[in-house]
C-alpha cells in the first residue's frame, strides 16, 4: 500500500540533498533515544538503590540490546530513499512504506519524498510543478477470469477448407481465350481440345455474345460486350474478381492462335511469381509518341499476378481516360501508365518464342518445319481453320514427345554410368533403368504369382478353372507383347540378324503393384543373316509394361441423405421368402427410421390373375404388409399388381418408372436380399445421376450341409472362403436413377421395334452396358449377403440369362475342395 505526504518536491537527481535527508533522519532517531534514557535516570535519584538493582539485572542482556539497536541502525542505513512517490503522484511529495510501517516527517517542504525496497517496482514518475496528485485507486486483478467472460472474449479461429488456401499456395497458370460468336463453335472448340486436357481445365473462353448454346466441355463467360476494348476490360475485371487469388500467372490469347501447352507450362514454371512481368511479342504504339511498348495480342501475352494486383485500383481510370480501338494497345497503355511496366520478349534468360504464318506461306512444307523459329515457337498465328490447329498440335506434340524420349535415354545412360561407382556396382540400378525395382515380399504370403499362358490359352482363369481360352483384352495384350519383343530384338541385332516369324513357346506374366505388368517370353524366331542364311532359334526375353501416371477421376458430389425406393418384383413361388424379407426390413430399416420406401411388384400369371377376387395368391403377403404398416404408422408400403405371361423385368420396370419422378433413386432387390443401413449408404454413394449406375456383387452362402458337414454352422458366419463366395453371375440387385433408366430405354426403342424379343432377352445390366454412356460400376459388396436356397431357374429366360442362373446355382452349392471331398467320401463309402 502507499500513502501520500504533502510537501515540496525534490528533484530525483540531487544526490547531496538526498544524503542530507538520510543523515537528518538518523540524528533524529539517536537524539530521541538519548533523551529518553537521560530523563529516566535523573528522575529517580532517590531510588538509586532500586536503579542499581535494575542495572545488575539488565547487565547480562546488555550486549543483546546493543546488538539489536545496532541492527536497526544498520537496517535504516541500507534503505534506499527516493524522490518518487509510490502512488505515482505528480504535484506533492510523498514516500511509501512497506510491511505496515509508516515514517512521517512533519516539516513542510521537506526534501524527503518516499522510500521503497530495492526489489520493489516504482508505479509512477515524478514531474515538475505543483499540480495536485490524484489518490491511487487499487484495482483487483483476479487470477482466473470467469468462464462466461472467457467464452465471450475468446475469438473464433477461422480455418480454411484446404491447406493450400491457409498456406497461400496457388495454382500456377490460368488461360483466358478471347473468342467471338463467329468462331465459338469452330476455332474456339479446336483451341479447347488442344489446351484443356493439358491445363486440367484451368481455361475460360470470353465472348460478348449472350444466350448462345455453349459447346460441350467448354467454360464460356459471356459478358455482353462485343466491342474489343470494353470486352478486354470486362475480361480483366472478371479475372480480378474471381481468379486473382487462385493463380500466379495469367495467359491471354485469341482463338486463332495456337499455343503449345507444354512449353507454356515450362516457361511459367521457371519464373518468379513476385515480378511484375508483362511478357509477349513487343509492338510499337500507333504514332510512336508513347513511351514503352505493348504486347501484341495476336501471339498471346503473359501477365503476372503481382502486375494485375498493381493494376486493379486503376482499371476504371484506364477505361475512362485511355482511348484506343485495339484491346492490346489499350491494355499496354494502362500497364505502362499506372504500373510502369513495359512489354518484354525476354526475362532472366527465358524467351517468349513465336512464329507468324504469312499469307502465301505453305506452313506444312519441309522448309517451314526446318525453320528453327517455327520449331521453337510457343505460339503460332494466324490459324485459319480448326484442321490447321489440329495439324499444328500434332506436329508440336510429336516433337515434344521425341524430346522426352531423348531426355529419358540420356537420364538412363547417366544412371547406368553412375551405378558403376555405387557400393553394389551395377546391381544398384534396377532394370529397366528409371522404373522402380520389383516388389520384395516379406513373407511367403506376399509372393507375387506368375501366370502361365500360350498364344491360345490361359492357365490361370478368373473363375478358378485350370485352363481357359484367351480372348478380348488378354488376346490383344499377348499379341502386343510378342510384336514389341520382336521389334526390340531387331533394333538390337540389326543389321547383322533379321528376326521374323515369332511363335510363343512359353509365356509368363505377373502384375507388380510397384512397377506394372512383367512378362517373360520364350520365343521361336526365324533368324536371317546378311548373307541370306536362315535358321530357327529360340530366345528368352523379359519385358515390363510400366504403370503410367495415376490420375484421380473427378466424381460429382453425392450425399447419404437421398431417399431410396426399394423395388421388389415377386412371383408366386417366392411368397414364403417375401414374408421373411418383410421381417428383415422391419428390423433393419423401419425400426431405425431409414429414409427408404418399399414397393412390391406382384407378378400374376394369367391364371392367377383370374382368381384374384376369390383366392389371391399374394393374400398372405398383403396381410403381412398391412400388419407392418399398422405396427409402424409412418411407414407406407405400396404395391403394384401386374399380369404378365413372361418373366421379363424390363416391361414391369417401365410401369414403375412412369409412376415415379425422374430424380428417384431405385434399388432393385430380390426376395433373398438382406438390406441394411450400410448397404443403403453404399447404394446412395455409388449411384450417381447422369454419371454412374451400381451393380453390387452379393456374398452367397454355401449349402450348410456341405460347408459344415459336422452340423456346427454358426448363427452369423463370417465372410470366409469356406462359408460362401461372391456370386459374379448374379445381376439382380441394382442401384440407378430413374432419369438414367429412361434415357437408356429411349436409346433402346429403335432396336426394340425391330426385335420383339429384345426386352425378354436383356436384363437391367445389359441395358445400361449397351444403351447408355454411363459408368457401370460392378463391385463386391460385403454388406449384401444372401442365405443359401435351392433355386430353380425359369426355362422361359433367355439363353444367356438362363446360363448365368445355372452357373450361379451350381457354384453356390459349395467350393471345389468341399465338393471334391464330398465325392471322395462317397466313393470311399461305395467301395466299402
C-alpha positions in Angstrom: 0.0 0.0 0.0 1.1 3.6 -0.5 0.3 6.9 1.3 0.6 10.5 0.2 2.7 13.1 2.1 2.4 16.8 1.5 5.4 19.0 0.9 7.6 20.4 -1.8 9.0 18.1 -4.4 12.8 17.5 -4.7 14.4 16.6 -8.0 15.4 13.0 -8.1 18.8 13.8 -9.4 20.0 15.9 -6.4 22.3 13.4 -4.6 23.6 15.7 -1.9 20.2 16.7 -0.6 19.1 13.1 -0.6 22.1 12.1 1.6 21.3 15.1 3.9 17.8 13.9 4.4 19.2 10.5 5.4 21.6 11.9 8.0 18.8 14.1 9.4 16.6 11.1 10.0 19.5 9.2 11.7 20.3 12.1 14.1 16.6 12.5 14.9 16.3 8.8 15.9 19.6 8.9 18.0 18.5 12.1 19.9 15.2 10.6 20.8 16.9 7.5 22.2 19.4 9.7 24.3 16.7 11.9 25.8 14.5 9.0 26.7 17.4 7.3 28.6 18.6 10.5 30.4 15.2 11.5 31.8 14.7 8.1 33.3 18.0 8.3 35.3 17.6 11.9 36.6 14.0 11.5 37.7 14.9 8.5 40.0 17.9 9.7 42.1 16.2 9.0 45.4 15.8 5.4 44.2 19.4 4.8 43.4 19.3 1.5 45.3 16.5 0.4 43.2 18.3 1.5 40.0 21.4 -0.3 40.9 19.5 -3.5 41.3 17.9 -2.9 37.9 21.2 -2.3 36.3 22.5 -5.5 37.8 19.6 -7.4 36.3 19.9 -5.8 32.9 23.7 -6.0 32.6 23.7 -9.7 31.4 21.4 -8.8 28.5 23.1 -5.5 27.7 25.1 -6.8 24.7 21.9 -8.2 23.2 20.1 -4.9 23.4 23.1 -3.1 21.9 23.2 -5.6 19.1 19.5 -5.2 18.4 19.9 -1.4 18.4 22.9 -1.6 16.1 21.0 -3.9 13.8 18.1 -1.5 13.5 20.5 1.3 12.8 22.3 -0.6 10.0 18.9 -1.6 8.5 17.9 2.1 8.3 21.2 2.8 6.6 20.5 0.1 4.0 17.1 1.6 3.0 17.2 3.4 -0.4 15.5 6.8 -0.2 13.9 8.0 -3.5 12.1 11.1 -4.6 9.3 9.4 -6.5 6.1 8.8 -4.5 5.0 5.2 -4.6 1.5 6.2 -5.7 2.8 8.0 -8.9 1.5 11.4 -7.8 2.7 14.5 -9.7 2.5 17.6 -7.5 3.1 16.8 -3.9 5.9 14.9 -2.3 5.4 11.6 -0.6 7.1 8.4 0.3 5.9 4.9 0.7 6.1 2.4 3.5 6.0 -1.4 3.4 5.3 -4.1 5.9 2.7 -2.0 7.7 5.4 0.6 8.9 4.9 4.4 8.2 7.5 7.1 8.6 6.3 10.7 8.5 8.3 13.9 8.6 6.1 16.8 9.5 8.2 19.6 8.1 6.7 21.4 5.2 8.8 21.5 2.1 10.9 18.6 3.2 13.0 17.2 0.5 12.4 13.6 1.6 9.7 12.0 -0.6 9.4 8.3 -0.1 11.2 5.0 0.3 10.8 1.6 -1.3 12.6 -1.7 -1.2 15.3 -2.4 -3.8 13.3 -5.2 -5.2 10.0 -3.3 -5.4 8.7 -1.7 -8.6 8.0 2.0 -8.9 4.5 2.8 -10.1 5.0 6.3 -11.2 7.4 9.1 -12.2 8.0 12.5 -10.5 7.1 15.5 -12.6 7.9 19.2 -12.0 5.2 21.6 -10.9 2.6 21.9 -8.2 -0.2 20.0 -9.9 -2.4 18.2 -7.4 -1.9 14.5 -7.2 -4.8 12.1 -7.5 -5.3 9.4 -5.0 -4.2 6.0 -6.1 -7.1 3.6 -6.7 -6.2 0.0 -6.3 -7.5 -2.5 -8.9 -8.1 -6.2 -8.1 -7.0 -8.5 -10.9 -8.4 -12.0 -10.4 -6.2 -14.9 -11.1 -8.8 -16.8 -13.1 -11.3 -15.0 -15.3 -15.0 -16.1 -15.1 -15.8 -18.8 -17.6 -18.5 -16.7 -19.2 -16.2 -13.8 -19.8 -13.6 -16.1 -21.3 -16.1 -17.6 -23.7 -17.3 -14.2 -24.8 -13.9 -12.7 -25.2 -12.4 -15.7 -27.0 -12.0 -15.2 -30.7 -13.1 -18.0 -33.1 -10.2 -19.2 -35.2 -11.1 -19.5 -38.9 -9.6 -22.5 -40.6 -9.6 -22.7 -44.4 -11.2 -25.7 -46.1 -8.0 -26.6 -47.9 -4.4 -26.5 -46.6 -3.3 -24.7 -49.8 -5.6 -21.8 -49.0 -4.3 -21.4 -45.5 -0.7 -21.7 -46.6 -1.2 -19.3 -49.6 -0.4 -21.9 -52.2 -1.9 -21.0 -55.6 -2.2 -22.8 -58.9 0.5 -21.9 -61.4 -1.3 -20.9 -64.7 -4.6 -19.7 -65.9 -5.5 -19.2 -69.6 -8.1 -16.7 -70.9 -9.1 -17.1 -74.6 -10.8 -14.3 -76.4 -13.4 -15.6 -78.9 -16.4 -14.3 -80.7 -19.8 -15.5 -81.9 -18.4 -16.4 -85.4 -15.6 -18.6 -84.1 -17.0 -20.0 -80.9 -18.1 -23.3 -82.4 -15.0 -23.7 -84.7 -11.7 -22.2 -83.7 -12.6 -22.0 -80.0 -13.5 -25.7 -79.9 -10.2 -26.5 -81.5 -8.3 -24.4 -79.0 -10.2 -26.1 -76.2 -9.3 -29.5 -77.5 -5.6 -28.7 -77.8 -5.3 -26.9 -74.4 -7.9 -28.1 -72.0 -6.6 -31.5 -71.0 -3.0 -30.2 -70.7 -4.1 -27.4 -68.3 -6.5 -29.6 -66.2 -9.5 -27.4 -67.1 -7.9 -24.1 -66.0 -9.1 -22.3 -69.1 -12.1 -19.9 -69.8 -13.4 -18.6 -73.1 -14.6 -14.9 -73.0 -17.1 -13.6 -75.5 -19.5 -10.8 -75.8 -22.4 -12.9 -77.1 -25.1 -13.9 -74.7 -27.7 -16.7 -74.8 -25.8 -18.8 -77.2 -25.5 -22.6 -77.0 -22.2 -23.4 -75.3 -20.2 -26.2 -76.9 -19.8 -29.3 -74.8 -16.9 -29.4 -72.4 -16.1 -25.6 -72.6 -16.4 -23.0 -69.9 -17.6 -19.8 -71.6 -18.2 -16.4 -69.9 -20.4 -14.1 -71.9 -20.2 -10.5 -70.6 -22.4 -9.0 -73.3 -19.8 -6.5 -74.7 -19.0 -7.0 -78.4 -16.6 -4.1 -78.7 -12.9 -5.2 -78.4 -11.7 -2.7 -75.7 -14.7 -3.0 -73.4 -14.6 -6.7 -73.8 -10.9 -6.7 -72.7 -11.9 -4.5 -69.7 -14.7 -6.9 -68.7 -12.3 -9.9 -69.0 -9.8 -8.3 -66.7 -12.4 -7.3 -64.2 -13.8 -10.9 -64.2 -10.3 -12.3 -63.5 -9.6 -9.8 -60.7 -12.9 -10.7 -59.1 -12.8 -14.5 -59.3 -9.3 -15.8 -60.0 -6.6 -13.4 -59.0 -6.3 -15.1 -55.6 -6.0 -18.6 -57.1 -3.3 -18.3 -59.8 0.2 -16.9 -60.2 0.2 -16.3 -64.0 -2.5 -15.3 -66.5 -2.1 -16.0 -70.2 -4.2 -14.2 -72.7 -4.6 -15.3 -76.3 -7.0 -15.2 -79.2 -8.9 -18.3 -80.5 -7.0 -18.1 -83.9 -3.6 -18.5 -82.1 -2.1 -21.9 -81.5 -0.3 -22.3 -78.2 2.0 -25.2 -77.3 0.7 -26.1 -73.7 3.8 -28.0 -72.5 6.2 -25.1 -73.5 3.8 -22.6 -71.8 3.8 -24.6 -68.6 7.6 -24.9 -68.7 8.0 -21.2 -69.2 5.9 -20.2 -66.2 7.5 -22.9 -64.1 10.9 -21.2 -64.3 9.8 -17.7 -63.4 9.4 -16.0 -60.1 5.9 -15.0 -59.1 7.0 -11.8 -57.4 7.9 -9.9 -60.6 5.6 -7.5 -62.3 6.1 -9.1 -65.7 4.4 -8.3 -69.0 5.8 -10.9 -71.4 5.0 -11.4 -75.1 5.8 -10.0 -78.6 6.5 -6.3 -78.1 4.9 -3.8 -80.5 5.1 -0.1 -81.0 2.2 2.1 -80.3 0.4 3.8 -83.2 2.1 7.1 -83.8 5.1 6.2 -81.8 4.7 9.0 -79.3 4.0 6.9 -76.2 7.0 5.6 -74.3 7.4 1.9 -73.8 5.9 -1.0 -75.9 2.8 -3.2 -75.6 2.4 -6.9 -76.1 0.6 -7.8 -79.3 -2.5 -9.9 -78.6 -2.2 -11.9 -81.8 0.7 -14.0 -80.4 -0.6 -14.2 -76.8 0.9 -12.5 -73.7 1.6 -13.3 -70.1 0.7 -11.2 -67.1 1.9 -11.9 -63.5 -0.4 -11.8 -60.6 1.6 -9.1 -59.0 1.1 -6.9 -62.1 -2.7 -7.5 -62.1 -2.9 -6.5 -58.4 -1.0 -3.4 -59.1 -3.3 -2.6 -62.0 -6.5 -3.3 -60.1 -7.1 0.1 -58.4 -6.6 1.9 -61.7 -8.6 -0.3 -64.1 -11.6 2.0 -64.0 -9.4 5.1 -64.8 -7.9 3.3 -67.7 -11.4 2.6 -69.0 -12.3 6.3 -68.9 -9.1 8.0 -69.7 -7.3 5.8 -72.4 -8.8 5.9 -75.9 -7.8 3.1 -78.2 -9.5 0.9 -80.8 -7.3 -2.1 -80.2 -7.6 -4.0 -76.9 -3.9 -5.0 -76.7 -2.8 -1.4 -77.2 -5.3 -0.2 -74.6 -4.1 -2.7 -72.1 -0.4 -1.8 -72.8 -1.0 1.9 -72.3 -2.8 1.1 -69.0 0.0 -1.0 -67.7 2.7 1.5 -68.7 0.9 4.5 -67.2 -0.2 3.0 -63.9 2.2 0.1 -63.3 5.3 1.4 -65.0 5.9 -1.9 -66.8 6.6 -2.3 -70.5 6.3 -5.4 -72.6 9.4 -7.5 -72.9 10.3 -10.5 -75.0 12.9 -12.0 -72.7 13.1 -12.3 -68.9 16.0 -13.7 -67.0 17.2 -15.7 -69.9 13.7 -17.1 -70.8 12.5 -16.1 -74.2 8.9 -15.9 -75.5 9.2 -17.6 -78.9 6.5 -17.0 -81.5 6.0 -17.6 -85.2 3.9 -15.8 -87.7 2.4 -17.7 -90.7 2.4 -15.4 -93.7 -0.4 -15.3 -96.2 1.4 -17.0 -99.0 3.4 -19.4 -96.8 2.8 -23.2 -97.1 3.4 -24.0 -93.5 3.3 -27.8 -93.9 6.3 -27.7 -96.3 9.7 -29.1 -95.2 11.3 -25.6 -95.3 8.9 -24.3 -92.7 9.3 -27.3 -90.4 13.1 -27.0 -90.6 12.9 -23.3 -89.6 14.2 -23.2 -86.0 11.9 -20.2 -85.2 8.9 -22.4 -86.1 10.3 -25.5 -84.2 10.9 -23.4 -81.0 7.7 -21.4 -81.2 5.4 -21.2 -78.2 2.6 -19.6 -80.2 1.7 -19.6 -83.9 -0.5 -17.0 -85.5 -2.7 -16.8 -87.5 -4.6 -20.2 -87.6 -7.3 -20.1 -90.3 -9.2 -23.3 -89.6 -9.6 -26.0 -86.9 -7.9 -28.6 -89.1 -4.8 -26.4 -89.3 -4.8 -26.1 -85.5 -5.0 -29.9 -85.1 -2.1 -30.3 -87.6 0.0 -27.8 -85.6 -0.8 -29.6 -82.4 0.1 -32.9 -83.8 3.4 -31.6 -85.1 4.5 -29.9 -81.9 3.2 -32.7 -79.7 5.3 -35.2 -81.7 8.4 -33.0 -81.3 7.8 -32.7 -77.6 7.4 -36.5 -77.3 10.6 -37.1 -79.2 12.4 -34.7 -76.9 11.0 -36.5 -73.9 12.3 -39.9 -75.2 15.7 -38.4 -75.9 15.8 -37.0 -72.3 14.8 -40.4 -71.0 17.7 -42.1 -72.8 20.2 -39.5 -71.5 19.0 -40.0 -68.0 19.1 -43.7 -68.3 22.7 -43.5 -69.6 23.7 -41.2 -66.7 22.1 -43.6 -64.2 23.9 -46.5 -65.8 27.3 -44.7 -65.7 26.8 -43.6 -62.1 25.8 -47.0 -60.9 29.4 -48.3 -61.7 30.7 -46.2 -58.7 27.9 -47.3 -56.3 28.6 -49.6 -53.5 26.7 -52.5 -55.1 28.0 -51.7 -58.6 25.7 -52.3 -61.5 23.3 -54.2 -59.2 22.2 -50.9 -57.7 20.5 -49.9 -61.0 17.2 -51.7 -61.4 16.0 -52.9 -64.8 14.6 -51.2 -66.7 16.5 -48.1 -65.7 14.2 -45.4 -64.3 11.5 -47.9 -63.3 11.0 -48.8 -59.7 12.6 -52.1 -58.6 10.5 -55.3 -58.3 8.4 -55.8 -55.2 10.3 -57.6 -52.4 8.0 -59.9 -50.4 8.4 -60.0 -46.6 6.8 -63.5 -46.2 5.6 -66.3 -48.4 2.1 -64.9 -48.3 3.3 -61.8 -50.2 5.0 -63.6 -53.1 3.5 -62.5 -56.4 2.2 -65.3 -58.6 3.3 -65.8 -62.2 0.6 -66.8 -64.6 1.4 -69.2 -67.5 -0.1 -68.7 -70.9 0.3 -69.5 -74.6 -1.0 -67.8 -77.7 -4.4 -69.5 -77.4 -4.9 -70.4 -73.8 -4.5 -69.0 -70.3 -3.7 -71.4 -67.4 -4.9 -69.1 -64.6 -8.6 -68.1 -65.1 -10.8 -65.7 -63.2 -13.4 -68.4 -62.4 -10.8 -70.7 -60.9 -10.8 -73.1 -63.9 -7.4 -74.6 -64.7 -7.5 -73.6 -68.3 -9.5 -71.1 -70.4 -9.4 -69.5 -73.8 -7.6 -66.2 -74.3 -9.9 -63.6 -75.8 -10.7 -59.9 -75.7 -8.2 -57.6 -74.0 -5.9 -60.6 -72.9 -5.6 -61.7 -76.5 -4.6 -58.2 -77.6 -2.2 -57.9 -74.8 -0.3 -61.1 -75.7 -0.1 -60.2 -79.4 1.2 -56.7 -78.5 3.9 -58.0 -76.2 5.1 -60.5 -78.8 5.3 -57.8 -81.5 7.1 -55.4 -79.1 9.6 -58.1 -78.3 10.3 -58.8 -82.0 10.8 -55.0 -82.7 13.2 -54.6 -79.8 15.2 -57.7 -80.9 15.5 -56.4 -84.4 16.6 -53.0 -83.1 19.3 -54.6 -81.1 20.7 -57.1 -83.6 20.1 -55.3 -86.9 21.7 -55.4 -89.5 23.6 -58.5 -88.5 20.5 -60.5 -88.0 16.9 -60.0 -89.2 14.4 -61.8 -87.0 10.9 -62.7 -88.1 8.0 -65.2 -87.7 7.8 -65.1 -83.9 6.0 -68.0 -82.2 5.3 -68.2 -78.5 6.5 -71.3 -76.8 6.0 -70.3 -73.1 4.7 -67.2 -71.6 4.7 -65.9 -68.0 3.3 -62.7 -66.6 2.6 -61.2 -63.3 1.3 -57.8 -62.0 3.7 -56.0 -59.8 1.9 -53.1 -58.0 5.1 -51.1 -57.7 6.1 -51.1 -61.4 3.5 -52.7 -63.7 3.0 -55.9 -65.7 6.0 -58.1 -66.1 6.4 -60.6 -68.9 8.9 -63.5 -69.6 8.5 -64.9 -73.1 10.2 -67.9 -74.7 10.1 -67.2 -78.5 10.9 -69.2 -81.5 12.2 -66.9 -84.2 13.4 -67.2 -87.8 16.9 -65.5 -87.9 18.3 -64.4 -91.3 21.8 -63.2 -91.7 23.1 -60.5 -94.1 24.2 -63.2 -96.5 20.8 -64.7 -96.6 21.2 -67.8 -94.5 18.3 -68.5 -92.2 17.8 -70.6 -89.1 15.2 -71.1 -86.4 16.3 -70.1 -83.0 14.8 -69.8 -79.5 15.3 -66.8 -77.3 14.0 -65.7 -73.9 13.1 -62.1 -73.4 11.9 -60.0 -70.4 9.5 -57.1 -70.8 7.8 -54.7 -68.5 4.7 -52.6 -69.2 5.2 -49.8 -66.6 2.4 -48.1 -64.8 1.6 -44.7 -66.2 0.8 -41.7 -64.2 -2.1 -42.3 -61.8 -4.9 -39.9 -62.3 -7.8 -39.1 -59.9 -11.1 -39.2 -61.8 -13.3 -36.3 -60.7 -16.7 -37.5 -59.4 -19.9 -35.5 -58.8 -20.8 -34.8 -55.2 -23.4 -37.1 -53.6 -24.8 -37.4 -50.1 -26.2 -40.1 -47.9 -29.5 -38.4 -47.3 -31.2 -39.4 -50.6 -34.4 -41.4 -50.3 -34.1 -44.9 -51.7 -37.0 -46.6 -53.4 -36.7 -50.4 -53.0 -38.4 -52.3 -55.8 -39.1 -56.0 -55.1 -40.6 -58.0 -58.0 -42.4 -61.0 -56.6 -43.7 -64.2 -58.2 -46.0 -66.7 -56.5 -43.2 -69.3 -55.8 -41.3 -66.7 -53.7 -44.2 -65.9 -51.4 -42.7 -67.6 -48.2 -39.4 -65.8 -48.8 -41.2 -62.4 -49.1 -42.6 -62.8 -45.5 -39.0 -63.2 -44.2 -38.0 -60.2 -46.4 -40.6 -58.1 -44.7 -39.5 -59.1 -41.2 -35.9 -58.2 -42.0 -36.9 -54.8 -43.5 -38.9 -54.1 -40.4 -35.9 -54.7 -38.1 -33.1 -53.3 -40.3 -34.9 -50.3 -41.9 -38.3 -49.3 -40.4 -37.2 -49.7 -36.8 -34.2 -47.4 -37.4 -36.2 -44.8 -39.3 -34.2 -45.2 -42.6 -35.2 -42.9 -45.5 -36.5 -45.7 -47.6 -39.7 -46.6 -49.4 -40.5 -50.3 -50.2 -42.7 -51.1 -53.2 -43.9 -54.6 -54.1 -44.5 -55.7 -57.7 -46.9 -58.7 -57.6 -46.4 -60.5 -60.9 -49.5 -62.6 -61.7 -49.7 -65.2 -64.3 -52.9 -65.1 -66.4 -54.5 -68.0 -64.5 -53.6 -66.5 -61.2 -54.9 -63.1 -62.2 -58.4 -64.5 -62.9 -58.7 -65.8 -59.3 -57.7 -62.6 -57.5 -61.2 -62.0 -56.2 -61.7 -65.5 -54.8 -58.2 -66.8 -53.9 -55.4 -64.2 -54.2 -52.0 -66.0 -54.3 -50.5 -63.0 -52.6 -53.1 -62.5 -49.9 -50.8 -63.7 -47.1 -48.1 -61.2 -48.3 -50.6 -58.3 -48.5 -51.8 -59.2 -45.0 -48.2 -59.1 -43.7 -47.8 -55.7 -45.4 -50.9 -54.4 -43.6 -49.6 -55.6 -40.3 -46.3 -53.9 -40.8 -48.0 -50.6 -41.7 -50.1 -50.9 -38.6 -47.1 -51.5 -36.4 -45.2 -48.6 -38.0 -47.7 -45.8 -38.6 -45.2 -43.6 -40.5 -44.4 -46.4 -43.0 -46.4 -46.9 -46.1 -45.7 -49.9 -48.4 -47.4 -49.5 -51.8 -47.8 -52.4 -54.2 -48.4 -52.7 -57.9 -50.2 -55.7 -59.4 -49.1 -56.7 -62.9 -50.4 -59.5 -65.1 -47.7 -60.9 -67.4 -47.1 -64.0 -69.4 -43.2 -63.8 -69.4 -40.8 -63.1 -66.6 -39.1 -60.2 -68.5 -38.4 -57.5 -65.9 -37.9 -54.6 -68.3 -41.6 -54.3 -69.2 -42.5 -54.3 -65.5 -39.8 -51.7 -64.7 -41.3 -49.4 -67.4 -44.5 -49.3 -65.5 -42.7 -48.5 -62.2 -40.6 -45.8 -63.9 -43.6 -44.0 -65.3 -45.1 -43.7 -61.8 -42.1 -42.0 -60.2 -40.2 -38.7 -60.7 -37.1 -38.7 -62.8 -34.9 -38.0 -59.8 -35.9 -41.2 -58.0 -33.2 -43.5 -56.8 -34.2 -47.1 -57.4 -32.8 -50.2 -55.6 -34.0 -53.3 -57.4 -33.8 -56.3 -55.0 -34.8 -59.9 -54.8 -36.7 -61.8 -52.1 -33.4 -63.2 -50.8 -31.7 -59.8 -50.5 -31.0 -58.7 -46.9 -30.9 -54.9 -46.9 -29.3 -52.9 -44.1 -28.2 -49.3 -43.5 -24.6 -49.9 -44.6 -25.6 -51.2 -48.0 -28.2 -48.4 -48.4 -25.5 -45.8 -47.9 -23.2 -47.6 -50.4 -26.1 -47.6 -52.9 -26.5 -43.8 -52.4 -22.8 -43.1 -52.8 -22.2 -45.4 -55.8 -25.2 -44.5 -57.9 -24.7 -41.0 -59.4 -27.3 -39.4 -61.6 -26.1 -38.9 -65.1 -22.7 -40.4 -64.3 -22.8 -44.0 -62.8 -25.0 -47.0 -62.0 -24.1 -49.6 -59.4 -24.5 -53.4 -59.6 -23.3 -54.9 -56.4 -21.9 -58.5 -56.2 -23.5 -60.1 -53.1 -22.0 -62.8 -50.9 -23.7 -66.1 -51.5 -23.6 -68.6 -48.6 -22.9 -72.2 -49.5 -25.1 -75.1 -48.6 -24.7 -75.6 -44.8 -24.7 -79.4 -45.3 -21.6 -79.1 -47.5 -19.9 -76.1 -45.9 -20.4 -77.5 -42.4 -20.6 -81.3 -42.7 -20.4 -81.7 -38.9 -23.6 -79.7 -38.5 -21.9 -76.9 -36.4 -23.0 -73.9 -38.6 -22.5 -70.6 -36.8 -25.5 -68.3 -36.3 -23.7 -65.4 -38.1 -21.0 -66.9 -40.3 -18.1 -64.7 -41.3 -17.1 -63.9 -44.9 -14.8 -66.8 -45.3 -13.8 -68.9 -48.3 -15.3 -72.0 -46.7 -18.6 -70.2 -45.9 -19.5 -68.8 -49.3 -18.4 -66.8 -52.3 -19.2 -63.5 -54.1 -21.6 -64.5 -56.9 -20.4 -62.8 -60.0 -23.1 -64.4 -62.1 -25.9 -62.6 -60.2 -27.1 -59.2 -61.6 -30.5 -59.0 -59.9 -29.5 -56.2 -57.4 -29.0 -52.8 -59.0 -28.9 -49.1 -57.9 -29.7 -46.4 -60.5 -31.7 -43.2 -61.0 -34.9 -43.1 -62.9 -33.6 -40.5 -65.4 -30.7 -42.7 -66.4 -33.0 -45.7 -66.9 -35.4 -43.6 -69.0 -32.5 -42.4 -71.2 -31.2 -45.9 -71.8 -34.7 -47.2 -72.7 -35.1 -44.3 -75.1 -32.0 -45.3 -76.9 -33.2 -48.9 -76.9 -36.6 -48.0 -78.6 -35.4 -48.4 -82.2 -33.8 -51.8 -81.6 -36.9 -53.0 -79.6 -39.2 -52.2 -82.5 -37.1 -54.3 -84.9 -36.8 -57.2 -82.4 -39.8 -58.1 -80.4 -37.9 -60.5 -78.2 -35.2 -57.9 -77.2 -37.0 -56.9 -74.0 -37.2 -60.5 -72.8 -33.6 -61.3 -73.8 -31.9 -58.5 -71.8 -31.7 -57.8 -68.2 -31.0 -54.5 -66.4 -27.2 -54.8 -66.6 -27.3 -55.4 -70.4 -29.5 -52.4 -70.9 -27.0 -50.0 -69.2 -24.0 -51.6 -70.8 -25.3 -51.5 -74.3 -27.6 -48.5 -74.4 -26.1 -45.9 -72.0 -22.8 -44.0 -71.8 -22.7 -44.1 -68.0 -20.1 -45.8 -65.9 -21.4 -49.3 -65.0 -19.8 -49.9 -61.6 -19.6 -53.5 -60.6 -18.0 -54.3 -57.2 -18.2 -56.8 -54.4 -20.5 -55.7 -51.6 -19.7 -57.4 -48.2 -22.8 -55.8 -46.6 -25.1 -57.6 -49.0 -25.4 -61.2 -48.1 -27.8 -64.0 -49.2 -28.6 -67.2 -47.4 -28.4 -70.5 -49.3 -31.6 -71.6 -51.1 -32.1 -74.3 -53.6 -33.3 -72.2 -56.5 -34.8 -73.3 -59.8 -34.1 -71.4 -63.0 -37.0 -70.4 -65.1 -36.8 -72.1 -68.5 -38.6 -69.1 -70.1 -35.5 -66.9 -69.6 -33.3 -66.1 -72.5 -30.3 -68.3 -73.2 -27.7 -66.1 -71.7 -29.8 -65.3 -68.6 -30.6 -69.0 -68.1 -27.0 -70.0 -68.4 -26.0 -67.4 -65.8 -28.7 -68.6 -63.5 -27.4 -72.2 -63.8 -23.8 -71.1 -63.2 -24.9 -69.2 -60.1 -26.9 -72.1 -58.7 -24.1 -74.6 -59.3 -21.3 -72.5 -57.8 -23.5 -71.6 -54.8 -23.6 -75.2 -53.6 -20.0 -75.3 -52.3 -16.4 -74.7 -53.1 -14.4 -77.0 -55.4 -12.5 -78.5 -52.5 -15.6 -79.2 -50.5 -17.4 -80.8 -53.4 -14.2 -82.9 -54.2 -14.1 -84.1 -50.6 -17.7 -85.0 -50.7 -17.3 -87.0 -53.9 -14.2 -88.7 -52.4 -16.1 -89.7 -49.2 -19.0 -91.1 -51.3 -16.6 -93.2 -53.4 -14.9 -94.5 -50.2 -18.3 -95.5 -48.8 -19.3 -97.1 -52.1 -16.1 -99.1 -52.2 -16.6 -100.4 -48.7 
